[in-house]
Amino acid sequence: MDNNLGFAAGKMVDHGDGLIGYLAPGKFLESFRVQARHVTGVSETRAKRLTYRITVFGQGTTLAEFDGAAGVAPKLDAWFREWNTRVAANEAQAAAYAAPKPAPAAARSAPTAAPAVPNLADQLSALVGLHAAGALTDEEFTAAKTRLLA
Protein backbone atom coordinates (compact mmCIF):
# COMPACT_ATOMS: atom_id res chain seq x y z
CA MET A 1 0.00 0.00 0.00
CA ASP A 2 1.44 3.36 -1.01
CA ASN A 3 1.86 5.73 1.93
CA ASN A 4 2.52 8.72 -0.34
CA LEU A 5 -0.77 10.55 -0.93
CA GLY A 6 0.50 12.50 -3.92
CA PHE A 7 1.86 15.94 -4.74
CA ALA A 8 0.96 18.55 -2.10
CA ALA A 9 -0.99 15.94 -0.12
CA GLY A 10 1.73 14.57 2.20
CA LYS A 11 2.22 11.01 3.29
CA MET A 12 1.04 8.51 5.86
CA VAL A 13 3.44 7.07 8.42
CA ASP A 14 2.70 3.56 9.74
CA HIS A 15 4.19 3.19 13.23
CA GLY A 16 3.05 -0.43 13.58
CA ASP A 17 0.26 -1.94 15.65
CA GLY A 18 -2.26 0.21 13.77
CA LEU A 19 -0.81 3.56 14.90
CA ILE A 20 -0.84 5.86 11.86
CA GLY A 21 0.47 9.40 11.49
CA TYR A 22 0.13 12.04 8.78
CA LEU A 23 3.12 14.05 7.63
CA ALA A 24 2.10 17.17 5.69
CA PRO A 25 4.29 18.22 2.74
CA GLY A 26 7.35 20.18 3.83
CA LYS A 27 6.76 19.44 7.53
CA PHE A 28 9.03 17.50 9.88
CA LEU A 29 6.45 16.84 12.59
CA GLU A 30 3.29 14.81 12.13
CA SER A 31 0.01 16.67 12.01
CA PHE A 32 -1.72 13.82 13.85
CA ARG A 33 -1.25 10.25 15.02
CA VAL A 34 -4.25 7.93 15.54
CA GLN A 35 -5.19 4.27 15.76
CA ALA A 36 -6.31 3.57 12.19
CA ARG A 37 -9.02 1.09 13.21
CA HIS A 38 -10.79 3.91 15.11
CA VAL A 39 -11.05 6.21 12.08
CA THR A 40 -14.54 6.32 10.60
CA GLY A 41 -14.18 9.28 8.25
CA VAL A 42 -12.32 12.42 7.25
CA SER A 43 -13.78 15.77 6.20
CA GLU A 44 -12.51 19.18 5.18
CA THR A 45 -14.05 22.64 5.53
CA ARG A 46 -12.68 25.89 4.20
CA ALA A 47 -10.86 27.74 6.97
CA LYS A 48 -9.05 30.54 5.13
CA ARG A 49 -8.51 31.52 1.54
CA LEU A 50 -6.21 28.59 0.58
CA THR A 51 -6.36 26.60 3.79
CA TYR A 52 -8.83 23.93 4.77
CA ARG A 53 -9.59 22.52 8.21
CA ILE A 54 -9.16 18.73 8.03
CA THR A 55 -11.05 16.72 10.67
CA VAL A 56 -10.48 13.03 11.35
CA PHE A 57 -13.53 11.37 12.93
CA GLY A 58 -13.74 8.16 14.87
CA GLN A 59 -16.65 6.44 16.59
CA GLY A 60 -18.68 9.60 17.26
CA THR A 61 -15.78 11.85 18.22
CA THR A 62 -13.08 13.99 16.66
CA LEU A 63 -9.73 12.21 16.71
CA ALA A 64 -7.65 14.96 15.07
CA GLU A 65 -7.89 18.36 13.42
CA PHE A 66 -5.29 20.25 11.41
CA ASP A 67 -4.96 22.80 8.64
CA GLY A 68 -4.14 21.45 5.20
CA ALA A 69 -4.54 21.89 1.49
CA ALA A 70 -7.72 21.34 -0.50
CA GLY A 71 -8.26 17.73 -1.56
CA VAL A 72 -6.29 16.14 1.29
CA ALA A 73 -9.35 14.85 3.18
CA PRO A 74 -10.65 12.57 0.38
CA LYS A 75 -7.16 11.10 -0.04
CA LEU A 76 -6.86 10.50 3.71
CA ASP A 77 -10.33 8.97 3.83
CA ALA A 78 -9.55 6.62 0.91
CA TRP A 79 -6.23 5.65 2.50
CA PHE A 80 -7.85 4.77 5.85
CA ARG A 81 -10.61 2.76 4.13
CA GLU A 82 -8.04 0.78 2.14
CA TRP A 83 -5.91 0.24 5.24
CA ASN A 84 -8.87 -1.06 7.28
CA THR A 85 -9.97 -3.32 4.39
CA ARG A 86 -6.49 -4.84 4.18
CA VAL A 87 -6.28 -5.34 7.94
CA ALA A 88 -9.69 -7.06 7.98
CA ALA A 89 -8.62 -9.33 5.11
CA ASN A 90 -5.35 -10.21 6.89
CA GLU A 91 -7.20 -10.96 10.14
CA ALA A 92 -9.67 -13.20 8.28
CA GLN A 93 -6.81 -15.02 6.58
CA ALA A 94 -4.99 -15.47 9.90
CA ALA A 95 -8.16 -16.80 11.52
CA ALA A 96 -8.70 -19.23 8.67
CA TYR A 97 -5.09 -20.39 8.92
CA ALA A 98 -5.37 -20.87 12.69
CA ALA A 99 -8.65 -22.82 12.46
CA PRO A 100 -8.26 -26.58 12.75
CA LYS A 101 -8.12 -28.19 9.35
CA PRO A 102 -10.13 -31.35 8.57
CA ALA A 103 -8.05 -34.45 7.99
CA PRO A 104 -7.34 -35.26 4.34
CA ALA A 105 -9.67 -37.79 2.73
CA ALA A 106 -6.92 -40.42 2.65
CA ALA A 107 -6.35 -40.06 6.40
CA ARG A 108 -10.05 -40.32 7.15
CA SER A 109 -11.23 -43.86 6.97
CA ALA A 110 -14.54 -45.46 7.58
CA PRO A 111 -14.85 -46.75 11.09
CA THR A 112 -13.54 -50.28 11.20
CA ALA A 113 -15.96 -52.89 12.36
CA ALA A 114 -15.03 -54.75 15.48
CA PRO A 115 -13.71 -58.19 14.69
CA ALA A 116 -16.58 -60.60 14.49
CA VAL A 117 -16.80 -62.73 17.59
CA PRO A 118 -18.34 -66.11 16.85
CA ASN A 119 -21.26 -66.88 19.08
CA LEU A 120 -20.89 -69.44 21.85
CA ALA A 121 -22.79 -72.21 20.04
CA ASP A 122 -20.46 -71.96 17.00
CA GLN A 123 -17.38 -72.08 19.20
CA LEU A 124 -18.65 -75.13 21.08
CA SER A 125 -19.51 -76.87 17.79
CA ALA A 126 -15.99 -76.21 16.54
CA LEU A 127 -14.52 -77.68 19.75
CA VAL A 128 -16.70 -80.80 19.45
CA GLY A 129 -15.61 -81.21 15.82
CA LEU A 130 -11.93 -80.91 16.76
CA HIS A 131 -12.37 -83.40 19.62
CA ALA A 132 -14.27 -85.88 17.41
CA ALA A 133 -11.56 -85.59 14.72
CA GLY A 134 -8.93 -86.43 17.33
CA ALA A 135 -7.23 -83.02 17.16
CA LEU A 136 -7.95 -82.39 20.85
CA THR A 137 -7.44 -84.77 23.73
CA ASP A 138 -10.12 -85.20 26.38
CA GLU A 139 -8.18 -82.90 28.76
CA GLU A 140 -7.67 -80.19 26.09
CA PHE A 141 -11.34 -80.38 25.10
CA THR A 142 -12.48 -80.03 28.73
CA ALA A 143 -10.08 -77.07 29.37
CA ALA A 144 -11.20 -75.23 26.20
CA LYS A 145 -14.89 -75.81 26.98
CA THR A 146 -14.35 -74.53 30.54
CA ARG A 147 -12.68 -71.33 29.17
CA LEU A 148 -15.59 -70.72 26.77
CA LEU A 149 -18.24 -71.22 29.40
CA ALA A 150 -16.47 -69.08 32.03
OpenMM code with the backbone's topology and positions (N, CA, C; nanometers):
from openmm import Vec3, app, unit

residues = "MET ASP ASN ASN LEU GLY PHE ALA ALA GLY LYS MET VAL ASP HIS GLY ASP GLY LEU ILE GLY TYR LEU ALA PRO GLY LYS PHE LEU GLU SER PHE ARG VAL GLN ALA ARG HIS VAL THR GLY VAL SER GLU THR ARG ALA LYS ARG LEU THR TYR ARG ILE THR VAL PHE GLY GLN GLY THR THR LEU ALA GLU PHE ASP GLY ALA ALA GLY VAL ALA PRO LYS LEU ASP ALA TRP PHE ARG GLU TRP ASN THR ARG VAL ALA ALA ASN GLU ALA GLN ALA ALA ALA TYR ALA ALA PRO LYS PRO ALA PRO ALA ALA ALA ARG SER ALA PRO THR ALA ALA PRO ALA VAL PRO ASN LEU ALA ASP GLN LEU SER ALA LEU VAL GLY LEU HIS ALA ALA GLY ALA LEU THR ASP GLU GLU PHE THR ALA ALA LYS THR ARG LEU LEU ALA".split()
positions = [
    Vec3(0.0857, -0.1177, 0.0000),
    Vec3(0.0000, 0.0000, 0.0000),
    Vec3(0.0894, 0.1227, 0.0000),
    Vec3(0.0615, 0.2164, -0.0874),
    Vec3(0.1435, 0.3359, -0.1010),
    Vec3(0.1084, 0.4350, 0.0089),
    Vec3(0.2082, 0.4768, 0.0843),
    Vec3(0.1862, 0.5726, 0.1928),
    Vec3(0.1956, 0.7159, 0.1452),
    Vec3(0.2425, 0.7379, 0.0208),
    Vec3(0.2519, 0.8717, -0.0343),
    Vec3(0.1163, 0.9069, -0.0940),
    Vec3(0.0566, 1.0167, -0.0477),
    Vec3(-0.0771, 1.0549, -0.0930),
    Vec3(-0.0749, 1.1382, -0.2203),
    Vec3(0.0413, 1.1739, -0.2679),
    Vec3(0.0504, 1.2500, -0.3916),
    Vec3(0.1059, 1.3893, -0.3688),
    Vec3(0.1295, 1.4600, -0.4784),
    Vec3(0.1864, 1.5937, -0.4740),
    Vec3(0.0992, 1.6866, -0.3886),
    Vec3(0.1606, 1.7566, -0.2982),
    Vec3(0.0958, 1.8547, -0.2098),
    Vec3(-0.0068, 1.7923, -0.1158),
    Vec3(-0.0033, 1.6588, -0.1012),
    Vec3(-0.0993, 1.5940, -0.0118),
    Vec3(-0.0304, 1.5311, 0.1088),
    Vec3(0.1018, 1.5142, 0.1057),
    Vec3(0.1728, 1.4569, 0.2195),
    Vec3(0.1797, 1.3061, 0.2117),
    Vec3(0.2140, 1.2466, 0.3263),
    Vec3(0.2224, 1.1008, 0.3288),
    Vec3(0.1820, 1.0466, 0.4650),
    Vec3(0.1432, 0.9212, 0.4646),
    Vec3(0.1036, 0.8512, 0.5863),
    Vec3(0.2257, 0.7798, 0.6423),
    Vec3(0.2335, 0.7734, 0.7749),
    Vec3(0.3444, 0.7066, 0.8422),
    Vec3(0.2851, 0.5957, 0.9288),
    Vec3(0.3207, 0.4719, 0.8981),
    Vec3(0.2697, 0.3563, 0.9737),
    Vec3(0.3706, 0.3236, 1.0831),
    Vec3(0.3302, 0.3427, 1.2092),
    Vec3(0.4188, 0.3188, 1.3230),
    Vec3(0.4075, 0.1757, 1.3752),
    Vec3(0.3256, 0.0949, 1.3128),
    Vec3(0.3054, -0.0427, 1.3577),
    Vec3(0.1921, -0.0506, 1.4579),
    Vec3(0.1384, -0.1689, 1.4740),
    Vec3(0.0263, -0.1939, 1.5652),
    Vec3(-0.0926, -0.1032, 1.5396),
    Vec3(-0.1098, -0.0589, 1.4137),
    Vec3(-0.2258, 0.0211, 1.3772),
    Vec3(-0.2128, 0.1688, 1.4064),
    Vec3(-0.1013, 0.2140, 1.4610),
    Vec3(-0.0808, 0.3556, 1.4898),
    Vec3(-0.0315, 0.4243, 1.3626),
    Vec3(-0.1110, 0.5199, 1.3138),
    Vec3(-0.0838, 0.5864, 1.1863),
    Vec3(-0.0703, 0.7365, 1.2083),
    Vec3(0.0288, 0.7959, 1.1424),
    Vec3(0.0474, 0.9402, 1.1489),
    Vec3(0.0387, 1.0004, 1.0110),
    Vec3(0.0181, 1.1322, 1.0058),
    Vec3(0.0130, 1.2038, 0.8784),
    Vec3(0.1209, 1.3107, 0.8800),
    Vec3(0.2041, 1.3086, 0.7775),
    Vec3(0.3117, 1.4055, 0.7631),
    Vec3(0.2774, 1.4951, 0.6437),
    Vec3(0.2465, 1.6221, 0.6739),
    Vec3(0.2102, 1.7170, 0.5685),
    Vec3(0.3340, 1.7500, 0.4848),
    Vec3(0.3145, 1.7899, 0.3594),
    Vec3(0.4293, 1.8219, 0.2741),
    Vec3(0.5129, 1.9355, 0.3338),
    Vec3(0.6436, 1.9153, 0.3327),
    Vec3(0.7352, 2.0178, 0.3827),
    Vec3(0.7435, 2.0273, 0.5333),
    Vec3(0.6753, 1.9403, 0.6061),
    Vec3(0.6763, 1.9441, 0.7526),
    Vec3(0.7635, 1.8309, 0.8064),
    Vec3(0.8194, 1.8521, 0.9241),
    Vec3(0.9031, 1.7505, 0.9876),
    Vec3(0.8303, 1.6808, 1.1017),
    Vec3(0.7243, 1.7429, 1.1512),
    Vec3(0.6451, 1.6838, 1.2594),
    Vec3(0.5102, 1.6397, 1.2044),
    Vec3(0.4587, 1.5319, 1.2575),
    Vec3(0.3292, 1.4811, 1.2134),
    Vec3(0.2174, 1.5751, 1.2550),
    Vec3(0.1181, 1.5861, 1.1690),
    Vec3(0.0006, 1.6675, 1.2005),
    Vec3(-0.0909, 1.5952, 1.2977),
    Vec3(-0.0948, 1.4622, 1.2891),
    Vec3(-0.1720, 1.3818, 1.3849),
    Vec3(-0.1194, 1.2394, 1.3853),
    Vec3(-0.1568, 1.1678, 1.4892),
    Vec3(-0.1255, 1.0253, 1.5023),
    Vec3(-0.2461, 0.9595, 1.5694),
    Vec3(-0.3039, 0.8593, 1.5029),
    Vec3(-0.4246, 0.7932, 1.5542),
    Vec3(-0.4154, 0.6424, 1.5335),
    Vec3(-0.5008, 0.5694, 1.6023),
    Vec3(-0.5194, 0.4267, 1.5757),
    Vec3(-0.6100, 0.4170, 1.4529),
    Vec3(-0.5581, 0.3591, 1.3461),
    Vec3(-0.6308, 0.3566, 1.2192),
    Vec3(-0.7652, 0.2865, 1.2304),
    Vec3(-0.7752, 0.1834, 1.3123),
    Vec3(-0.9019, 0.1091, 1.3214),
    Vec3(-1.0129, 0.1933, 1.3830),
    Vec3(-0.9774, 0.3044, 1.4510),
    Vec3(-1.0791, 0.3912, 1.5110),
    Vec3(-1.1333, 0.4947, 1.4140),
    Vec3(-1.0649, 0.5167, 1.3021),
    Vec3(-1.1052, 0.6212, 1.2076),
    Vec3(-1.2288, 0.5768, 1.1300),
    Vec3(-1.3316, 0.6629, 1.1337),
    Vec3(-1.4543, 0.6322, 1.0600),
    Vec3(-1.4761, 0.7259, 0.9423),
    Vec3(-1.4019, 0.8361, 0.9368),
    Vec3(-1.4177, 0.9281, 0.8248),
    Vec3(-1.3283, 1.0493, 0.8397),
    Vec3(-1.3133, 1.1212, 0.7271),
    Vec3(-1.2321, 1.2422, 0.7246),
    Vec3(-1.3093, 1.3469, 0.6449),
    Vec3(-1.3097, 1.4706, 0.6944),
    Vec3(-1.3782, 1.5774, 0.6199),
    Vec3(-1.2902, 1.7010, 0.6167),
    Vec3(-1.3230, 1.7911, 0.5246),
    Vec3(-1.2507, 1.9182, 0.5182),
    Vec3(-1.3502, 2.0314, 0.5002),
    Vec3(-1.3239, 2.1422, 0.5663),
    Vec3(-1.4046, 2.2636, 0.5527),
    Vec3(-1.3092, 2.3803, 0.5290),
    Vec3(-1.3534, 2.4754, 0.4517),
    Vec3(-1.2676, 2.5894, 0.4195),
    Vec3(-1.2461, 2.6726, 0.5456),
    Vec3(-1.1197, 2.6955, 0.5786),
    Vec3(-1.0859, 2.7737, 0.6969),
    Vec3(-1.0444, 2.9151, 0.6573),
    Vec3(-0.9529, 2.9252, 0.5629),
    Vec3(-0.9051, 3.0543, 0.5127),
    Vec3(-0.9050, 3.0477, 0.3612),
    Vec3(-0.8472, 3.1442, 0.2998),
    Vec3(-0.8506, 3.1524, 0.1543),
    Vec3(-0.7979, 3.0264, 0.0863),
    Vec3(-0.6794, 2.9777, 0.1202),
    Vec3(-0.6213, 2.8586, 0.0579),
    Vec3(-0.6042, 2.7435, 0.1566),
    Vec3(-0.6548, 2.7601, 0.2752),
    Vec3(-0.6357, 2.6599, 0.3788),
    Vec3(-0.7698, 2.5963, 0.4154),
    Vec3(-0.7639, 2.4668, 0.4365),
    Vec3(-0.8830, 2.3930, 0.4770),
    Vec3(-0.8589, 2.3293, 0.6139),
    Vec3(-0.9658, 2.3192, 0.6910),
    Vec3(-0.9588, 2.2520, 0.8214),
    Vec3(-0.9943, 2.1057, 0.7969),
    Vec3(-0.8972, 2.0165, 0.8218),
    Vec3(-0.9164, 1.8729, 0.8027),
    Vec3(-0.9520, 1.8129, 0.9382),
    Vec3(-1.0610, 1.7364, 0.9421),
    Vec3(-1.1053, 1.6724, 1.0665),
    Vec3(-1.1103, 1.5218, 1.0457),
    Vec3(-1.0483, 1.4494, 1.1375),
    Vec3(-1.0483, 1.3032, 1.1351),
    Vec3(-1.1461, 1.2566, 1.2426),
    Vec3(-1.2489, 1.1835, 1.2017),
    Vec3(-1.3528, 1.1374, 1.2933),
    Vec3(-1.3337, 0.9909, 1.3280),
    Vec3(-1.3794, 0.9563, 1.4468),
    Vec3(-1.3744, 0.8164, 1.4872),
    Vec3(-1.4763, 0.7856, 1.5932),
    Vec3(-1.5665, 0.6969, 1.5647),
    Vec3(-1.6645, 0.6442, 1.6589),
    Vec3(-1.7353, 0.7550, 1.7379),
    Vec3(-1.7878, 0.8548, 1.6643),
    Vec3(-1.8675, 0.9598, 1.7263),
    Vec3(-1.7874, 1.0723, 1.7883),
    Vec3(-1.6597, 1.0789, 1.7638),
    Vec3(-1.5784, 1.1850, 1.8219),
    Vec3(-1.4746, 1.2325, 1.7214),
    Vec3(-1.4151, 1.3470, 1.7498),
    Vec3(-1.3079, 1.3992, 1.6660),
    Vec3(-1.1759, 1.3453, 1.7183),
    Vec3(-1.1027, 1.2766, 1.6311),
    Vec3(-0.9728, 1.2210, 1.6706),
    Vec3(-0.8595, 1.3197, 1.6468),
    Vec3(-0.8718, 1.4006, 1.5397),
    Vec3(-0.7653, 1.4959, 1.5074),
    Vec3(-0.8194, 1.6058, 1.4188),
    Vec3(-0.7586, 1.7231, 1.4297),
    Vec3(-0.7886, 1.8360, 1.3416),
    Vec3(-0.6587, 1.9054, 1.3074),
    Vec3(-0.6477, 1.9495, 1.1819),
    Vec3(-0.5294, 2.0248, 1.1414),
    Vec3(-0.5630, 2.1029, 1.0157),
    Vec3(-0.4794, 2.2022, 0.9859),
    Vec3(-0.4965, 2.2804, 0.8641),
    Vec3(-0.4182, 2.2155, 0.7516),
    Vec3(-0.4798, 2.2067, 0.6336),
    Vec3(-0.4142, 2.1446, 0.5197),
    Vec3(-0.4641, 2.2017, 0.3895),
    Vec3(-0.4173, 2.1441, 0.2819),
    Vec3(-0.4542, 2.1892, 0.1488),
    Vec3(-0.5858, 2.1260, 0.1049),
    Vec3(-0.6479, 2.1878, 0.0059),
    Vec3(-0.7725, 2.1340, -0.0502),
    Vec3(-0.7452, 1.9970, -0.1115),
    Vec3(-0.8368, 1.9052, -0.0943),
    Vec3(-0.8265, 1.7734, -0.1555),
    Vec3(-0.7519, 1.6702, -0.0724),
    Vec3(-0.7013, 1.7085, 0.0439),
    Vec3(-0.6288, 1.6139, 0.1288),
    Vec3(-0.7260, 1.5183, 0.1977),
    Vec3(-0.8400, 1.5678, 0.2432),
    Vec3(-0.9354, 1.4847, 0.3178),
    Vec3(-0.9828, 1.3631, 0.2383),
    Vec3(-1.0227, 1.3775, 0.1105),
    Vec3(-1.0655, 1.2570, 0.0375),
    Vec3(-0.9535, 1.1543, 0.0228),
    Vec3(-0.8302, 1.2023, 0.0079),
    Vec3(-0.7164, 1.1096, -0.0040),
    Vec3(-0.6917, 1.0384, 0.1278),
    Vec3(-0.7015, 1.1126, 0.2389),
    Vec3(-0.6862, 1.0501, 0.3710),
    Vec3(-0.7968, 0.9470, 0.3945),
    Vec3(-0.9188, 0.9868, 0.3623),
    Vec3(-1.0327, 0.8969, 0.3834),
    Vec3(-1.0155, 0.7685, 0.3027),
    Vec3(-0.9766, 0.7808, 0.1749),
    Vec3(-0.9552, 0.6622, 0.0912),
    Vec3(-0.8416, 0.5769, 0.1464),
    Vec3(-0.7366, 0.6387, 0.1954),
    Vec3(-0.6235, 0.5647, 0.2500),
    Vec3(-0.6656, 0.4840, 0.3724),
    Vec3(-0.7403, 0.5479, 0.4642),
    Vec3(-0.7848, 0.4769, 0.5847),
    Vec3(-0.8803, 0.3631, 0.5494),
    Vec3(-0.9685, 0.3834, 0.4538),
    Vec3(-1.0605, 0.2764, 0.4129),
    Vec3(-0.9828, 0.1578, 0.3557),
    Vec3(-0.8844, 0.1860, 0.2710),
    Vec3(-0.8045, 0.0782, 0.2136),
    Vec3(-0.7247, 0.0066, 0.3224),
    Vec3(-0.6698, 0.0829, 0.4157),
    Vec3(-0.5905, 0.0240, 0.5241),
    Vec3(-0.6784, -0.0697, 0.6074),
    Vec3(-0.7972, -0.0233, 0.6460),
    Vec3(-0.8875, -0.1059, 0.7275),
    Vec3(-0.9355, -0.2285, 0.6519),
    Vec3(-0.9570, -0.2162, 0.5206),
    Vec3(-0.9972, -0.3318, 0.4391),
    Vec3(-0.8863, -0.4356, 0.4369),
    Vec3(-0.7618, -0.3905, 0.4203),
    Vec3(-0.6491, -0.4845, 0.4185),
    Vec3(-0.6297, -0.5518, 0.5538),
    Vec3(-0.6437, -0.4757, 0.6606),
    Vec3(-0.6284, -0.5340, 0.7943),
    Vec3(-0.7362, -0.6390, 0.8187),
    Vec3(-0.8600, -0.6093, 0.7796),
    Vec3(-0.9691, -0.7057, 0.7978),
    Vec3(-0.9425, -0.8325, 0.7170),
    Vec3(-0.8917, -0.8168, 0.5939),
    Vec3(-0.8618, -0.9334, 0.5113),
    Vec3(-0.7484, -1.0158, 0.5724),
    Vec3(-0.6462, -0.9492, 0.6244),
    Vec3(-0.5348, -1.0205, 0.6887),
    Vec3(-0.5808, -1.0940, 0.8138),
    Vec3(-0.6686, -1.0306, 0.8928),
    Vec3(-0.7199, -1.0963, 1.0137),
    Vec3(-0.8048, -1.2175, 0.9772),
    Vec3(-0.8850, -1.2058, 0.8719),
    Vec3(-0.9670, -1.3199, 0.8282),
    Vec3(-0.8783, -1.4333, 0.7796),
    Vec3(-0.7727, -1.3990, 0.7076),
    Vec3(-0.6806, -1.5015, 0.6580),
    Vec3(-0.6084, -1.5686, 0.7745),
    Vec3(-0.5669, -1.4903, 0.8732),
    Vec3(-0.4987, -1.5471, 0.9896),
    Vec3(-0.5929, -1.6376, 1.0678),
    Vec3(-0.7191, -1.5969, 1.0808),
    Vec3(-0.8164, -1.6800, 1.1525),
    Vec3(-0.8417, -1.8101, 1.0775),
    Vec3(-0.8490, -1.8019, 0.9452),
    Vec3(-0.8699, -1.9234, 0.8670),
    Vec3(-0.7494, -2.0154, 0.8765),
    Vec3(-0.6311, -1.9577, 0.8812),
    Vec3(-0.5093, -2.0388, 0.8919),
    Vec3(-0.5004, -2.1049, 1.0292),
    Vec3(-0.5453, -2.0343, 1.1331),
    Vec3(-0.5372, -2.0872, 1.2693),
    Vec3(-0.6474, -2.1891, 1.2994),
    Vec3(-0.7545, -2.1883, 1.2207),
    Vec3(-0.8646, -2.2816, 1.2456),
    Vec3(-0.8175, -2.4244, 1.2191),
    Vec3(-0.8665, -2.5191, 1.2985),
    Vec3(-0.8260, -2.6580, 1.2751),
    Vec3(-0.8715, -2.7047, 1.1372),
    Vec3(-0.7843, -2.7700, 1.0705),
    Vec3(-0.8118, -2.8195, 0.9355),
    Vec3(-0.8650, -2.9620, 0.9432),
    Vec3(-0.9644, -2.9963, 0.8585),
    Vec3(-1.0126, -3.1345, 0.8573),
    Vec3(-0.9031, -3.2263, 0.8015),
    Vec3(-0.9048, -3.3481, 0.8458),
    Vec3(-0.8052, -3.4455, 0.7993),
    Vec3(-0.8263, -3.4718, 0.6518),
    Vec3(-0.7176, -3.4949, 0.5763),
    Vec3(-0.7343, -3.5260, 0.4342),
    Vec3(-0.8167, -3.6531, 0.4165),
    Vec3(-0.8778, -3.6651, 0.2997),
    Vec3(-0.9666, -3.7786, 0.2734),
    Vec3(-0.8944, -3.9116, 0.2896),
    Vec3(-0.7659, -3.9170, 0.2518),
    Vec3(-0.6917, -4.0421, 0.2647),
    Vec3(-0.6718, -4.0796, 0.4113),
    Vec3(-0.6579, -3.9780, 0.4978),
    Vec3(-0.6351, -4.0063, 0.6396),
    Vec3(-0.7651, -4.0471, 0.7087),
    Vec3(-0.8763, -3.9937, 0.6561),
    Vec3(-1.0045, -4.0317, 0.7147),
    Vec3(-1.0432, -4.1670, 0.6598),
    Vec3(-1.0788, -4.2551, 0.7446),
    Vec3(-1.1233, -4.3856, 0.6969),
    Vec3(-1.2555, -4.4183, 0.7639),
    Vec3(-1.3265, -4.5035, 0.7009),
    Vec3(-1.4535, -4.5458, 0.7583),
    Vec3(-1.4235, -4.6199, 0.8873),
    Vec3(-1.5091, -4.6039, 0.9842),
    Vec3(-1.4845, -4.6749, 1.1088),
    Vec3(-1.4738, -4.8250, 1.0819),
    Vec3(-1.3739, -4.8847, 1.1401),
    Vec3(-1.3543, -5.0278, 1.1198),
    Vec3(-1.4483, -5.1030, 1.2117),
    Vec3(-1.5049, -5.2062, 1.1575),
    Vec3(-1.5963, -5.2888, 1.2356),
    Vec3(-1.5148, -5.3718, 1.3338),
    Vec3(-1.5711, -5.3922, 1.4494),
    Vec3(-1.5030, -5.4752, 1.5481),
    Vec3(-1.4927, -5.6165, 1.4912),
    Vec3(-1.3834, -5.6836, 1.5220),
    Vec3(-1.3706, -5.8191, 1.4693),
    Vec3(-1.4901, -5.9033, 1.5127),
    Vec3(-1.5401, -5.9791, 1.4195),
    Vec3(-1.6577, -6.0600, 1.4487),
    Vec3(-1.6226, -6.1687, 1.5502),
    Vec3(-1.7006, -6.1706, 1.6558),
    Vec3(-1.6799, -6.2732, 1.7585),
    Vec3(-1.7833, -6.3816, 1.7347),
    Vec3(-1.7364, -6.5044, 1.7076),
    Vec3(-1.8336, -6.6109, 1.6846),
    Vec3(-1.9170, -6.6323, 1.8107),
    Vec3(-2.0424, -6.6671, 1.7898),
    Vec3(-2.1257, -6.6882, 1.9076),
    Vec3(-2.0840, -6.8175, 1.9790),
    Vec3(-2.1299, -6.8335, 2.0976),
    Vec3(-2.0886, -6.9442, 2.1848),
    Vec3(-2.1224, -7.0806, 2.1244),
    Vec3(-2.2381, -7.0917, 2.0621),
    Vec3(-2.2786, -7.2206, 2.0038),
    Vec3(-2.1832, -7.2618, 1.8918),
    Vec3(-2.1402, -7.1642, 1.8082),
    Vec3(-2.0461, -7.1959, 1.6998),
    Vec3(-1.9115, -7.2401, 1.7556),
    Vec3(-1.8674, -7.1721, 1.8616),
    Vec3(-1.7381, -7.2082, 1.9205),
    Vec3(-1.7421, -7.3484, 1.9823),
    Vec3(-1.8523, -7.3791, 2.0497),
    Vec3(-1.8648, -7.5130, 2.1082),
    Vec3(-1.8718, -7.6202, 1.9988),
    Vec3(-1.9428, -7.5911, 1.8902),
    Vec3(-1.9509, -7.6870, 1.7785),
    Vec3(-1.8131, -7.7112, 1.7190),
    Vec3(-1.7339, -7.6050, 1.7083),
    Vec3(-1.5988, -7.6208, 1.6539),
    Vec3(-1.5141, -7.7067, 1.7467),
    Vec3(-1.5271, -7.6856, 1.8781),
    Vec3(-1.4519, -7.7677, 1.9748),
    Vec3(-1.4923, -7.9145, 1.9645),
    Vec3(-1.6211, -7.9416, 1.9558),
    Vec3(-1.6696, -8.0801, 1.9455),
    Vec3(-1.6148, -8.1441, 1.8185),
    Vec3(-1.6136, -8.0680, 1.7077),
    Vec3(-1.5608, -8.1210, 1.5815),
    Vec3(-1.4125, -8.1539, 1.5926),
    Vec3(-1.3366, -8.0666, 1.6572),
    Vec3(-1.1928, -8.0913, 1.6757),
    Vec3(-1.1694, -8.2134, 1.7657),
    Vec3(-1.2514, -8.2258, 1.8707),
    Vec3(-1.2368, -8.3401, 1.9625),
    Vec3(-1.2743, -8.4697, 1.8917),
    Vec3(-1.3823, -8.4669, 1.8138),
    Vec3(-1.4269, -8.5876, 1.7410),
    Vec3(-1.3251, -8.6288, 1.6353),
    Vec3(-1.2561, -8.5272, 1.5748),
    Vec3(-1.1561, -8.5594, 1.4715),
    Vec3(-1.0254, -8.6065, 1.5336),
    Vec3(-1.0141, -8.5981, 1.6653),
    Vec3(-0.8930, -8.6428, 1.7329),
    Vec3(-0.7863, -8.5355, 1.7420),
    Vec3(-0.8218, -8.4107, 1.7080),
    Vec3(-0.7232, -8.3020, 1.7158),
    Vec3(-0.7050, -8.2548, 1.8593),
    Vec3(-0.8056, -8.2774, 1.9440),
    Vec3(-0.7952, -8.2388, 2.0852),
    Vec3(-0.8110, -8.3637, 2.1728),
    Vec3(-0.7291, -8.3677, 2.2765),
    Vec3(-0.7440, -8.4773, 2.3734),
    Vec3(-0.8614, -8.4440, 2.4620),
    Vec3(-0.9010, -8.5430, 2.5468),
    Vec3(-1.0121, -8.5198, 2.6383),
    Vec3(-0.9808, -8.4037, 2.7322),
    Vec3(-0.8557, -8.3957, 2.7828),
    Vec3(-0.8177, -8.2898, 2.8762),
    Vec3(-0.8202, -8.1516, 2.8070),
    Vec3(-0.7685, -8.1455, 2.6827),
    Vec3(-0.7669, -8.0187, 2.6086),
    Vec3(-0.9095, -7.9734, 2.5766),
    Vec3(-0.9957, -8.0704, 2.5412),
    Vec3(-1.1343, -8.0384, 2.5100),
    Vec3(-1.2047, -7.9820, 2.6327),
    Vec3(-1.1841, -8.0475, 2.7497),
    Vec3(-1.2479, -8.0034, 2.8734),
    Vec3(-1.1974, -7.8645, 2.9132),
    Vec3(-1.0661, -7.8382, 2.9004),
    Vec3(-1.0084, -7.7074, 2.9371),
    Vec3(-1.0628, -7.5964, 2.8458),
    Vec3(-1.0711, -7.6226, 2.7148),
    Vec3(-1.1202, -7.5227, 2.6203),
    Vec3(-1.2676, -7.4934, 2.6437),
    Vec3(-1.3450, -7.5990, 2.6717),
    Vec3(-1.4886, -7.5809, 2.6984),
    Vec3(-1.5094, -7.5008, 2.8260),
    Vec3(-1.4261, -7.5255, 2.9268),
    Vec3(-1.4354, -7.4528, 3.0544),
    Vec3(-1.4061, -7.3035, 3.0310),
    Vec3(-1.3024, -7.2723, 2.9473),
    Vec3(-1.2681, -7.1333, 2.9174),
    Vec3(-1.3846, -7.0641, 2.8463),
    Vec3(-1.4474, -7.1335, 2.7511),
    Vec3(-1.5587, -7.0724, 2.6774),
    Vec3(-1.6786, -7.0464, 2.7655),
    Vec3(-1.7065, -7.1344, 2.8559),
    Vec3(-1.8243, -7.1219, 2.9404),
    Vec3(-1.8016, -7.0303, 3.0600),
    Vec3(-1.6793, -6.9916, 3.0855),
    Vec3(-1.6467, -6.9077, 3.2025),
    Vec3(-1.6863, -6.7636, 3.1794),
] * unit.nanometer
topology = app.Topology()
chain = topology.addChain("A")
for resn in residues:
    res = topology.addResidue(resn, chain)
    for name in ("N", "CA", "C"):
        topology.addAtom(name, app.Element.getBySymbol(name[0]), res)
